[in-house]
Amino acid sequence: MRLILILTALLAFQSAAATEFDEMKALADQGLAAAQYNLALMYDNGEGVPENESEAVKWYRKAAAQGLAMAQFNLGQKYGNGEGVPKSAAEAVKWYRKAAGQGSVRAQYNLGLMYDFGNGVPKNDSEAVKWYREAAAQGLAMAQFNLGNMYATGRGVPENNIRAYVWWSMAKTQGDADATINIDIFKPQMTPQQISDAQALAAKCYESNYTDCD
């Protein structure tokens, strides 16, 4: 009896998922960008339909062409990973840039990485800093950590231990263990005045929600 109930529930779930897919497909066919994006997610994750990377890419592309930042970012991910399309760092950069320009924090961070490592674009530390800063200002801990690294090593910005300390501190408040390690390594190399200045600036940065960090 229990097995029958489980099977009945499973069939009902599958039926509901299929119905949702059909409804989403109809809206996507009408050109609704949000529906195209959601349909791509369903193909991507095998929800209500067998998983199909190529179909996911197809619908991400349609939504991305209409300017939907989430779709642009996911399409960049597909090109970056070679899922459903031939792997292409240059195409990944193209779509990350479109999404980043609309404020997608993950696209901003990924674009920073691409410039940082010269992946799909010529290596450019200044551009890496630019995009890390954009994502860091939106509170992304990974971007805050990397921005701290850029200041610590003088890549793309003048070397500045105080600003490195500040951005690592922002990442640390969000639980970034590597940021904590870097602070512990750098702190003994700083003067008491530098530490005091860095802590004051970090407090201002945090209280301003990352808008007043210089």
N, CA, C and O of each residue as an XYZ file, in Angstrom:
856
protein
N       0.830     -1.206      0.000
C       0.000      0.000      0.000
C       0.866      1.259      0.000
O       0.600      2.212     -0.733
N       1.899      1.247      0.828
C       2.792      2.396      0.923
C       3.474      2.657     -0.411
O       3.625      3.810     -0.815
N       3.896      1.577     -1.110
C       4.556      1.703     -2.401
C       3.616      2.332     -3.423
O       4.036      3.166     -4.226
N       2.347      1.937     -3.396
C       1.359      2.491     -4.334
C       1.202      3.988     -4.098
O       1.116      4.759     -5.054
N       1.163      4.409     -2.829
C       1.020      5.822     -2.501
C       2.226      6.628     -2.986
O       2.083      7.737     -3.500
N       3.405      6.054     -2.813
C       4.628      6.723     -3.259
C       4.621      6.885     -4.769
O       4.958      7.948     -5.289
N       4.229      5.811     -5.483
C       4.185      5.864     -6.947
C       3.134      6.856     -7.429
O       3.344      7.573     -8.408
N       2.001      6.890     -6.731
C       0.937      7.829     -7.102
C       1.411      9.266     -6.935
O       1.158     10.112     -7.792
N       2.101      9.539     -5.829
C       2.628     10.885     -5.569
C       3.667     11.266     -6.609
O       3.698     12.407     -7.071
N       4.523     10.313     -6.982
C       5.565     10.567     -7.973
C       4.947     10.894     -9.330
O       5.382     11.824    -10.010
N       3.925     10.120     -9.721
C       3.263     10.364    -10.999
C       2.568     11.725    -11.003
O       2.565     12.425    -12.016
N       1.983     12.090     -9.872
C       1.317     13.387     -9.771
C       2.328     14.514     -9.898
O       2.068     15.528    -10.545
N       3.501     14.321     -9.265
C       4.576     15.324     -9.347
C       5.059     15.470    -10.786
O       5.236     16.581    -11.286
N       5.268     14.333    -11.443
C       5.748     14.365    -12.830
C       4.721     15.029    -13.747
O       5.079     15.767    -14.666
N       3.446     14.758    -13.487
C       2.381     15.358    -14.288
C       2.346     16.867    -14.098
O       2.185     17.621    -15.057
N       2.499     17.302    -12.839
C       2.499     18.737    -12.543
C       3.683     19.413    -13.196
O       3.555     20.510    -13.740
N       4.859     18.752    -13.146
C       6.064     19.314    -13.753
C       5.897     19.426    -15.265
O       6.311     20.413    -15.874
N       5.285     18.402    -15.864
C       5.062     18.423    -17.309
C       4.107     19.545    -17.688
O       4.306     20.234    -18.689
N       3.060     19.722    -16.870
C       2.103     20.801    -17.128
C       2.786     22.156    -17.037
O       2.566     23.023    -17.883
N       3.614     22.342    -16.013
C       4.354     23.597    -15.849
C       5.262     23.838    -17.046
O       5.375     24.961    -17.539
N       5.907     22.775    -17.507
C       6.784     22.906    -18.678
C       5.983     23.360    -19.901
O       6.410     24.259    -20.626
N       4.824     22.738    -20.129
C       3.999     23.089    -21.288
C       3.562     24.548    -21.229
O       3.563     25.249    -22.240
N       3.190     24.993    -20.038
C       2.769     26.385    -19.871
C       3.931     27.344    -20.123
O       3.775     28.378    -20.772
N       5.096     26.977    -19.595
C       6.266     27.829    -19.777
C       6.686     27.870    -21.237
O       7.080     28.918    -21.747
N       6.600     26.734    -21.904
C       6.969     26.659    -23.323
C       6.058     27.551    -24.163
O       6.519     28.234    -25.078
N       4.761     27.541    -23.846
C       3.822     28.377    -24.589
C       4.152     29.855    -24.433
O       4.097     30.614    -25.400
N       4.495     30.262    -23.211
C       4.857     31.669    -22.968
C       6.174     32.016    -23.641
O       6.328     33.106    -24.192
N       7.125     31.088    -23.595
C       8.419     31.319    -24.235
C       8.272     31.471    -25.741
O       8.925     32.311    -26.360
N       7.397     30.638    -26.329
C       7.150     30.714    -27.770
C       6.526     32.054    -28.165
O       6.647     32.490    -29.309
N       5.862     32.699    -27.211
C       5.269     34.009    -27.468
C       6.302     35.134    -27.368
O       6.007     36.290    -27.670
N       7.536     34.773    -26.934
C       8.613     35.757    -26.889
C       8.835     36.409    -25.546
O       9.561     37.399    -25.461
N       8.226     35.881    -24.482
C       8.401     36.449    -23.152
C       9.777     36.050    -22.605
O      10.057     34.870    -22.393
N      10.626     37.056    -22.383
C      12.020     36.782    -22.008
C      12.125     35.991    -20.711
O      12.919     35.055    -20.618
N      11.330     36.359    -19.707
C      11.386     35.650    -18.421
C      11.004     34.189    -18.590
O      11.591     33.316    -17.949
N      10.020     33.912    -19.452
C       9.611     32.525    -19.703
C      10.702     31.774    -20.459
O      10.949     30.599    -20.189
N      11.350     32.441    -21.393
C      12.453     31.810    -22.123
C      13.581     31.431    -21.170
O      14.177     30.360    -21.283
N      13.860     32.324    -20.237
C      14.899     32.046    -19.236
C      14.498     30.870    -18.358
O      15.301     29.968    -18.118
N      13.261     30.877    -17.878
C      12.802     29.783    -17.017
C      12.759     28.461    -17.770
O      13.056     27.410    -17.201
N      12.395     28.509    -19.038
C      12.386     27.293    -19.855
C      13.804     26.749    -20.003
O      14.025     25.540    -19.944
N      14.764     27.660    -20.198
C      16.170     27.245    -20.272
C      16.603     26.567    -18.985
O      17.299     25.552    -19.018
N      16.194     27.126    -17.843
C      16.519     26.507    -16.557
C      15.938     25.109    -16.447
O      16.580     24.204    -15.914
N      14.719     24.929    -16.953
C      14.080     23.611    -16.892
C      14.846     22.597    -17.723
O      15.032     21.457    -17.297
N      15.291     23.000    -18.902
C      16.131     22.111    -19.717
C      17.488     21.888    -19.040
O      18.043     20.790    -19.082
N      17.997     22.921    -18.432
C      19.305     22.846    -17.784
C      19.299     21.850    -16.628
O      20.255     21.102    -16.427
N      18.203     21.857    -15.873
C      18.134     21.053    -14.653
C      17.268     19.798    -14.790
O      17.110     19.041    -13.831
N      16.710     19.581    -15.983
C      15.869     18.406    -16.185
C      14.583     18.456    -15.384
O      14.151     17.441    -14.838
N      13.963     19.633    -15.306
C      12.731     19.797    -14.545
C      11.534     19.777    -15.500
O      11.327     20.724    -16.258
N      10.750     18.699    -15.462
C       9.583     18.580    -16.314
C       9.906     18.160    -17.731
O       9.014     18.037    -18.571
N      11.179     17.942    -17.995
C      11.656     17.594    -19.334
C      13.037     16.972    -19.173
O      13.760     17.335    -18.245
N      13.429     16.040    -20.054
C      14.790     15.492    -19.941
C      15.846     16.601    -20.057
O      15.706     17.523    -20.861
N      16.886     16.497    -19.255
C      17.965     17.492    -19.290
C      18.558     17.565    -20.693
O      18.848     16.542    -21.313
N      18.733     18.788    -21.180
C      19.227     18.973    -22.543
C      20.000     20.286    -22.611
O      19.405     21.363    -22.649
N      21.324     20.191    -22.627
C      22.174     21.384    -22.610
C      21.964     22.251    -23.848
O      21.924     23.478    -23.753
N      21.833     21.620    -24.991
C      21.677     22.382    -26.237
C      20.388     23.204    -26.229
O      20.377     24.358    -26.658
N      19.298     22.598    -25.735
C      18.034     23.326    -25.649
C      18.127     24.434    -24.600
O      17.568     25.516    -24.781
N      18.834     24.159    -23.504
C      19.029     25.198    -22.486
C      19.738     26.403    -23.101
O      19.332     27.546    -22.893
N      20.794     26.137    -23.855
C      21.533     27.217    -24.510
C      20.634     27.985    -25.476
O      20.661     29.214    -25.526
N      19.844     27.245    -26.236
C      18.940     27.868    -27.216
C      18.031     28.898    -26.547
O      17.862     30.006    -27.056
N      17.450     28.532    -25.411
C      16.501     29.425    -24.757
C      17.195     30.501    -23.944
O      16.684     31.615    -23.834
N      18.369     30.184    -23.364
C      19.158     31.252    -22.727
C      19.494     32.325    -23.764
O      19.422     33.522    -23.486
N      19.860     31.875    -24.957
C      20.262     32.810    -26.011
C      19.098     33.723    -26.406
O      19.287     34.920    -26.621
N      17.909     33.157    -26.497
C      16.752     33.963    -26.861
C      16.472     35.029    -25.792
O      16.207     36.189    -26.109
N      16.537     34.612    -24.524
C      16.306     35.569    -23.439
C      17.445     36.586    -23.348
O      17.216     37.766    -23.080
N      18.666     36.117    -23.572
C      19.829     37.009    -23.519
C      19.755     38.064    -24.618
O      20.122     39.219    -24.404
N      19.277     37.660    -25.793
C      19.154     38.591    -26.920
C      18.146     39.693    -26.621
O      18.188     40.767    -27.221
N      17.235     39.416    -25.683
C      16.256     40.422    -25.278
C      16.769     41.265    -24.112
O      16.058     42.128    -23.597
N      18.010     41.004    -23.703
C      18.632     41.836    -22.682
C      18.477     41.359    -21.257
O      18.764     42.117    -20.330
N      18.032     40.127    -21.042
C      17.870     39.621    -19.679
C      19.234     39.247    -19.100
O      19.885     38.318    -19.579
N      19.657     39.969    -18.079
C      21.015     39.807    -17.543
C      21.276     38.395    -17.025
O      22.367     37.859    -17.222
N      20.294     37.787    -16.367
C      20.486     36.437    -15.825
C      20.770     35.442    -16.946
O      21.601     34.544    -16.806
N      20.064     35.622    -18.062
C      20.271     34.730    -19.204
C      21.634     34.986    -19.840
O      22.314     34.048    -20.256
N      22.029     36.243    -19.914
C      23.337     36.585    -20.472
C      24.452     35.954    -19.632
O      25.415     35.409    -20.171
N      24.309     36.036    -18.311
C      25.319     35.426    -17.436
C      25.368     33.913    -17.626
O      26.449     33.340    -17.768
N      24.207     33.264    -17.631
C      24.188     31.810    -17.780
C      24.716     31.371    -19.140
O      25.360     30.328    -19.255
N      24.443     32.166    -20.164
C      24.977     31.843    -21.487
C      26.503     31.967    -21.471
O      27.205     31.156    -22.076
N      27.003     32.978    -20.781
C      28.457     33.091    -20.604
C      29.040     31.883    -19.905
O      30.108     31.399    -20.277
N      28.336     31.389    -18.884
C      28.779     30.194    -18.167
C      28.829     28.984    -19.100
O      29.762     28.182    -19.050
N      27.820     28.870    -19.944
C      27.778     27.740    -20.873
C      28.980     27.768    -21.820
O      29.607     26.739    -22.068
N      29.291     28.942    -22.339
C      30.456     29.055    -23.216
C      31.756     28.825    -22.433
O      32.694     28.215    -22.945
N      31.799     29.306    -21.222
C      33.004     29.121    -20.418
C      33.283     27.669    -20.088
O      34.438     27.249    -20.012
N      32.206     26.896    -19.892
C      32.348     25.491    -19.520
C      32.212     24.530    -20.698
O      32.453     23.332    -20.557
N      31.823     25.061    -21.867
C      31.619     24.193    -23.021
C      30.436     23.264    -22.846
O      30.515     22.087    -23.200
N      29.347     23.770    -22.306
C      28.142     22.969    -22.062
C      27.057     23.367    -23.069
O      26.512     24.469    -23.000
N      26.755     22.479    -23.987
C      25.734     22.753    -24.990
C      26.226     23.574    -26.163
O      25.514     23.754    -27.150
N      27.436     24.067    -26.053
C      28.100     24.839    -27.115
C      29.594     24.525    -27.063
O      30.092     24.095    -26.023
N      30.319     24.732    -28.166
C      31.777     24.587    -28.093
C      32.350     25.586    -27.082
O      31.918     26.737    -27.020
N      33.298     25.143    -26.317
C      33.900     26.007    -25.297
C      34.577     27.208    -25.953
O      35.349     27.049    -26.898
N      34.291     28.395    -25.458
C      34.877     29.607    -26.026
C      34.978     30.675    -24.947
O      33.967     31.238    -24.525
N      36.192     30.952    -24.503
C      36.401     31.987    -23.495
C      35.997     33.354    -24.031
O      35.458     34.178    -23.293
N      36.257     33.599    -25.314
C      35.917     34.893    -25.908
C      34.406     35.119    -25.897
O      33.944     36.223    -25.609
N      33.636     34.074    -26.212
C      32.177     34.204    -26.171
C      31.687     34.361    -24.732
O      30.736     35.096    -24.465
N      32.349     33.662    -23.812
C      31.996     33.818    -22.397
C      32.181     35.268    -21.973
O      31.313     35.842    -21.316
N      33.307     35.858    -22.344
C      33.578     37.261    -22.014
C      32.509     38.172    -22.606
O      32.030     39.093    -21.944
N      32.142     37.909    -23.849
C      31.127     38.725    -24.525
C      29.834     38.785    -23.717
O      29.265     39.859    -23.523
N      29.377     37.628    -23.251
C      28.104     37.593    -22.531
C      28.248     38.057    -21.093
O      27.335     38.682    -20.553
N      29.385     37.760    -20.460
C      29.625     38.302    -19.118
C      29.603     39.829    -19.158
O      29.046     40.476    -18.271
N      30.215     40.393    -20.196
C      30.289     41.845    -20.295
C      28.884     42.465    -20.404
O      28.598     43.487    -19.780
N      28.023     41.837    -21.197
C      26.662     42.347    -21.337
C      25.929     42.299    -19.990
O      25.260     43.257    -19.606
N      26.062     41.180    -19.284
C      25.393     41.044    -17.986
C      26.013     41.963    -16.937
O      25.305     42.562    -16.128
N      27.337     42.067    -16.959
C      28.038     42.927    -16.000
C      27.616     44.380    -16.161
O      27.474     45.110    -15.179
N      27.418     44.788    -17.397
C      26.997     46.154    -17.661
C      25.619     46.468    -17.108
O      25.263     47.631    -16.925
N      24.850     45.426    -16.843
C      23.518     45.602    -16.260
C      23.524     45.393    -14.740
O      22.475     45.396    -14.096
N      24.727     45.213    -14.185
C      24.839     45.105    -12.742
C      24.855     43.706    -12.182
O      24.769     43.541    -10.966
N      24.962     42.679    -13.028
C      25.035     41.308    -12.525
C      26.345     41.118    -11.763
O      27.424     41.158    -12.354
N      26.249     40.914    -10.465
C      27.454     40.862     -9.627
C      28.333     39.665     -9.985
O      29.559     39.775     -9.985
N      27.719     38.533    -10.288
C      28.515     37.346    -10.637
C      29.193     37.533    -11.990
O      30.310     37.058    -12.197
N      28.530     38.216    -12.900
C      29.153     38.488    -14.197
C      30.308     39.468    -14.031
O      31.343     39.320    -14.680
N      30.141     40.458    -13.176
C      31.219     41.408    -12.909
C      32.439     40.688    -12.346
O      33.568     40.938    -12.768
N      32.204     39.803    -11.399
C      33.307     39.049    -10.803
C      33.981     38.156    -11.836
O      35.209     38.118    -11.923
N      33.179     37.436    -12.621
C      33.761     36.546    -13.634
C      34.542     37.328    -14.685
O      35.585     36.873    -15.154
N      34.038     38.503    -15.052
C      34.748     39.335    -16.019
C      36.080     39.797    -15.431
O      37.087     39.871    -16.134
N      36.072     40.105    -14.134
C      37.331     40.436    -13.460
C      38.325     39.290    -13.538
O      39.512     39.498    -13.788
N      37.827     38.078    -13.322
C      38.702     36.902    -13.411
C      39.281     36.738    -14.815
O      40.457     36.415    -14.977
N      38.447     36.963    -15.822
C      38.901     36.787    -17.210
C      40.038     37.757    -17.531
O      41.016     37.383    -18.178
N      39.904     38.989    -17.080
C      40.978     39.971    -17.292
C      42.192     39.669    -16.415
O      43.333     39.875    -16.828
N      41.939     39.185    -15.219
C      43.018     38.872    -14.286
C      43.942     37.800    -14.857
O      45.162     37.880    -14.710
N      43.351     36.792    -15.510
C      44.129     35.655    -15.999
C      44.327     35.657    -17.507
O      44.934     34.739    -18.057
N      43.814     36.691    -18.180
C      43.980     36.749    -19.633
C      43.261     35.628    -20.331
O      43.795     35.027    -21.263
N      42.043     35.336    -19.887
C      41.251     34.238    -20.432
C      40.150     34.805    -21.329
O      39.165     35.350    -20.831
N      40.312     34.679    -22.639
C      39.322     35.204    -23.572
C      39.522     36.658    -23.935
O      38.898     37.170    -24.864
N      40.401     37.322    -23.193
C      40.793     38.715    -23.452
C      42.268     38.857    -23.096
O      42.788     38.054    -22.322
N      42.952     39.857    -23.641
C      44.329     40.087    -23.192
C      44.350     40.387    -21.693
O      43.475     41.091    -21.188
N      45.319     39.868    -21.000
C      45.443     40.113    -19.558
C      45.536     41.615    -19.311
O      46.323     42.311    -19.953
N      44.732     42.105    -18.383
C      44.706     43.535    -18.095
C      44.349     43.735    -16.622
O      43.185     43.622    -16.236
N      45.355     44.031    -15.809
C      45.139     44.153    -14.375
C      44.198     45.306    -14.024
O      43.396     45.195    -13.097
N      44.296     46.404    -14.760
C      43.432     47.555    -14.474
C      41.963     47.212    -14.704
O      41.099     47.601    -13.918
N      41.686     46.484    -15.778
C      40.314     46.062    -16.046
C      39.851     45.042    -15.009
O      38.690     45.047    -14.600
N      40.756     44.176    -14.591
C      40.403     43.209    -13.547
C      39.996     43.950    -12.274
O      38.986     43.621    -11.652
N      40.786     44.950    -11.895
C      40.467     45.748    -10.709
C      39.113     46.431    -10.860
O      38.305     46.448     -9.932
N      38.880     46.991    -12.036
C      37.608     47.681    -12.291
C      36.415     46.779    -11.996
O      35.475     47.184    -11.312
N      36.460     45.561    -12.512
C      35.302     44.678    -12.361
C      35.244     44.028    -10.993
O      34.158     43.785    -10.467
N      36.409     43.741    -10.405
C      36.396     43.269     -9.022
C      35.775     44.336     -8.119
O      34.994     44.023     -7.221
N      36.132     45.603     -8.366
C      35.613     46.690     -7.537
C      34.090     46.806     -7.666
O      33.385     47.018     -6.679
N      33.601     46.663     -8.894
C      32.158     46.732     -9.098
C      31.452     45.642     -8.285
O      30.460     45.906     -7.607
N      31.969     44.434     -8.361
C      31.350     43.321     -7.635
C      31.559     43.454     -6.129
O      30.671     43.117     -5.346
N      32.734     43.947     -5.721
C      33.021     44.139     -4.297
C      32.072     45.160     -3.687
O      31.627     44.999     -2.550
N      31.762     46.212     -4.443
C      30.856     47.250     -3.953
C      29.432     46.726     -3.793
O      28.624     47.314     -3.075
N      29.133     45.621     -4.463
C      27.818     44.989     -4.294
C      27.831     43.924     -3.198
O      26.823     43.269     -2.935
N      28.999     43.766     -2.565
C      29.077     42.886     -1.408
C      29.509     41.463     -1.675
O      29.349     40.603     -0.808
N      30.057     41.184     -2.857
C      30.497     39.817     -3.149
C      31.853     39.563     -2.485
O      32.852     40.191     -2.835
N      31.876     38.647     -1.536
C      33.085     38.417     -0.740
C      34.283     37.999     -1.595
O      35.407     38.434     -1.345
N      34.042     37.155     -2.604
C      35.154     36.700     -3.455
C      35.810     37.877     -4.176
O      37.030     37.921     -4.334
N      34.982     38.828     -4.612
C      35.511     40.011     -5.296
C      36.255     40.905     -4.314
O      37.293     41.473     -4.654
N      35.735     41.034     -3.104
C      36.413     41.827     -2.081
C      37.779     41.230     -1.758
O      38.765     41.952     -1.612
N      37.825     39.924     -1.650
C      39.104     39.246     -1.385
C      40.093     39.496     -2.518
O      41.248     39.842     -2.272
N      39.639     39.322     -3.764
C      40.542     39.503     -4.904
C      40.984     40.949     -5.051
O      42.124     41.215     -5.429
N      40.082     41.892     -4.753
C      40.465     43.306     -4.805
C      41.540     43.600     -3.762
O      42.477     44.354     -4.023
N      41.401     43.007     -2.594
C      42.447     43.135     -1.578
C      43.778     42.609     -2.077
O      44.822     43.211     -1.826
N      43.746     41.485     -2.787
C      44.971     40.912     -3.346
C      45.624     41.856     -4.354
O      46.848     41.978     -4.398
N      44.798     42.522     -5.161
C      45.337     43.444     -6.165
C      46.047     44.607     -5.493
O      47.112     45.033     -5.941
N      45.457     45.123     -4.417
C      46.113     46.213     -3.672
C      47.390     45.718     -2.983
O      48.382     46.444     -2.917
N      47.363     44.510     -2.482
C      48.529     43.978     -1.756
C      49.726     43.771     -2.676
O      50.874     43.914     -2.256
N      49.450     43.433     -3.937
C      50.531     43.133     -4.885
C      50.785     44.267     -5.877
O      51.709     44.188     -6.686
N      49.968     45.321     -5.817
C      50.155     46.450     -6.733
C      49.860     46.108     -8.175
O      50.523     46.606     -9.085
N      48.874     45.266     -8.389
C      48.499     44.902     -9.762
C      47.234     45.666    -10.159
O      46.166     45.455     -9.585
N      47.364     46.544    -11.133
C      46.225     47.319    -11.607
C      45.918     48.544    -10.775
O      45.127     49.398    -11.176
N      46.550     48.627     -9.610
C      46.427     49.777     -8.697
C      47.762     49.959     -7.986
O      48.537     49.007     -7.898
N      48.053     51.156     -7.476
C      49.267     51.307     -6.672
C      49.205     50.402     -5.440
O      48.156     50.267     -4.810
N      50.320     49.796     -5.113
C      50.362     48.918     -3.937
C      49.961     49.704     -2.699
O      50.458     50.805     -2.463
N      49.053     49.128     -1.907
C      48.537     49.843     -0.741
C      48.040     48.825      0.289
O      46.964     48.245      0.145
N      48.843     48.625      1.322
C      48.502     47.628      2.338
C      47.253     47.999      3.127
O      46.509     47.126      3.573
N      47.028     49.299      3.297
C      45.846     49.725      4.044
C      44.571     49.329      3.299
O      43.641     48.789      3.899
N      44.527     49.597      1.988
C      43.334     49.245      1.219
C      43.212     47.722      1.059
O      42.107     47.183      1.000
N      44.349     47.047      0.990
C      44.295     45.578      0.969
C      43.643     45.077      2.257
O      42.775     44.204      2.231
N      44.075     45.643      3.376
C      43.523     45.277      4.684
C      42.015     45.546      4.724
O      41.238     44.731      5.222
N      41.620     46.700      4.192
C      40.203     47.074      4.206
C      39.351     46.060      3.456
O      38.340     45.586      3.974
N      39.760     45.729      2.239
C      38.925     44.821      1.435
C      38.970     43.392      1.952
O      37.974     42.672      1.876
N      40.110     42.977      2.475
C      40.150     41.662      3.113
C      39.240     41.646      4.337
O      38.592     40.639      4.623
N      39.195     42.764      5.057
C      38.322     42.848      6.237
C      36.859     42.715      5.836
O      36.072     42.076      6.534
N      36.499     43.327      4.701
C      35.111     43.207      4.237
C      34.777     41.752      3.903
O      33.696     41.262      4.230
N      35.718     41.071      3.250
C      35.502     39.660      2.937
C      35.461     38.817      4.212
O      34.684     37.868      4.317
N      36.296     39.173      5.165
C      36.352     38.440      6.434
C      35.018     38.509      7.171
O      34.587     37.523      7.770
N      34.360     39.675      7.131
C      33.073     39.807      7.825
C      32.034     38.861      7.250
O      31.034     38.560      7.901
N      32.266     38.392      6.034
C      31.332     37.462      5.400
C      31.799     36.011      5.500
O      31.245     35.115      4.861
N      32.830     35.803      6.318
C      33.269     34.443      6.587
C      34.330     33.897      5.660
O      34.558     32.688      5.625
N      35.002     34.788      4.887
C      36.046     34.326      3.972
C      37.309     33.983      4.768
O      37.989     34.872      5.281
N      37.611     32.693      4.865
C      38.742     32.233      5.675
C      40.075     32.691      5.102
O      40.992     33.005      5.861
N      40.203     32.734      3.779
C      41.460     33.164      3.162
C      41.754     34.629      3.469
O      42.913     35.013      3.625
N      40.712     35.438      3.554
C      40.895     36.849      3.896
C      41.455     36.969      5.315
O      42.327     37.798      5.578
N      40.956     36.151      6.209
C      41.459     36.150      7.587
C      42.936     35.786      7.622
O      43.717     36.399      8.350
N      43.313     34.790      6.835
C      44.722     34.364      6.768
C      45.594     35.493      6.246
O      46.663     35.755      6.797
N      45.148     36.169      5.183
C      45.943     37.255      4.603
C      46.126     38.408      5.581
O      47.206     38.993      5.664
N      45.073     38.733      6.317
C      45.184     39.802      7.318
C      46.213     39.422      8.376
O      47.035     40.246      8.778
N      46.164     38.183      8.818
C      47.114     37.718      9.848
C      48.550     37.756      9.336
O      49.480     37.987     10.109
N      48.735     37.529      8.034
C      50.076     37.563      7.449
C      50.564     39.008      7.301
O      51.724     39.309      7.585
N      49.680     39.890      6.860
C      50.079     41.266      6.557
C      50.172     42.156      7.791
O      50.982     43.083      7.819
N      49.372     41.896      8.793
C      49.289     42.787      9.951
C      50.641     43.034     10.623
O      50.937     44.175     10.974
N      51.474     41.997     10.814
C      52.784     42.243     11.438
C      53.705     43.130     10.588
O      54.670     43.693     11.106
N      53.413     43.256      9.293
C      54.237     44.078      8.411
C      53.793     45.543      8.403
O      54.441     46.385      7.781
N      52.701     45.842      9.086
C      52.151     47.190      9.099
C      52.512     47.898     10.400
O      52.650     47.262     11.445
N      52.662     49.220     10.329
C      52.927     50.007     11.534
C      51.638     50.146     12.341
O      50.547     49.970     11.798
N      51.754     50.460     13.628
C      50.541     50.680     14.427
C      49.622     51.743     13.817
O      48.400     51.613     13.875
N      50.204     52.789     13.235
C      49.395     53.836     12.619
C      48.660     53.311     11.387
O      47.491     53.630     11.171
N      49.348     52.509     10.588
C      48.707     51.925      9.404
C      47.543     51.011      9.807
O      46.487     51.016      9.174
N      47.752     50.240     10.858
C      46.689     49.345     11.329
C      45.493     50.162     11.813
O      44.343     49.837     11.517
N      45.783     51.231     12.563
C      44.716     52.100     13.054
C      43.941     52.738     11.901
O      42.711     52.780     11.912
N      44.686     53.234     10.904
C      44.048     53.862      9.733
C      43.217     52.835      8.954
O      42.113     53.124      8.494
N      43.774     51.643      8.823
C      43.078     50.593      8.071
C      41.790     50.180      8.779
O      40.762     49.982      8.131
N      41.839     50.051     10.088
C      40.649     49.649     10.842
C      39.569     50.729     10.788
O      38.379     50.425     10.708
N      40.000     52.001     10.834
C      39.042     53.105     10.744
C      38.380     53.131      9.367
O      37.169     53.319      9.253
N      39.188     52.939      8.323
C      38.648     52.943      6.962
C      37.742     51.728      6.740
O      36.724     51.819      6.055
N      38.126     50.593      7.326
C      37.301     49.385      7.195
C      35.938     49.595      7.848
O      34.916     49.166      7.311
N      35.923     50.251      9.001
C      34.658     50.524      9.680
C      33.775     51.438      8.827
O      32.567     51.226      8.718
N      34.400     52.462      8.221
C      33.644     53.386      7.361
C      33.109     52.667      6.130
O      31.976     52.896      5.706
N      33.929     51.806      5.568
C      33.537     51.043      4.386
C      32.348     50.141      4.712
O      31.377     50.083      3.957
N      32.432     49.456      5.818
C      31.363     48.528      6.205
C      30.066     49.265      6.500
O      28.992     48.851      6.063
N      30.174     50.365      7.249
C      28.984     51.120      7.651
C      28.310     51.803      6.453
O      27.107     52.062      6.475
N      29.098     52.091      5.409
C      28.530     52.747      4.234
C      28.029     51.728      3.204
O      27.648     52.086      2.089
N      28.037     50.457      3.602
C      27.647     49.377      2.690
C      28.534     49.366      1.453
O      28.055     49.213      0.330
N      29.835     49.531      1.679
C      30.898     49.425      0.673
C      30.942     50.602     -0.317
O      31.541     50.486     -1.385
N      30.316     51.721      0.031
C      30.327     52.856     -0.889
C      31.402     53.884     -0.546
O      31.749     54.718     -1.382
N      31.932     53.832      0.678
C      32.937     54.821      1.112
C      34.144     54.059      1.656
O      34.321     53.926      2.867
N      34.963     53.565      0.742
C      36.056     52.665      1.141
C      37.432     53.218      0.772
O      38.433     52.509      0.875
N      37.486     54.465      0.349
C      38.762     55.076     -0.042
C      39.124     56.230      0.876
O      40.166     56.860      0.694
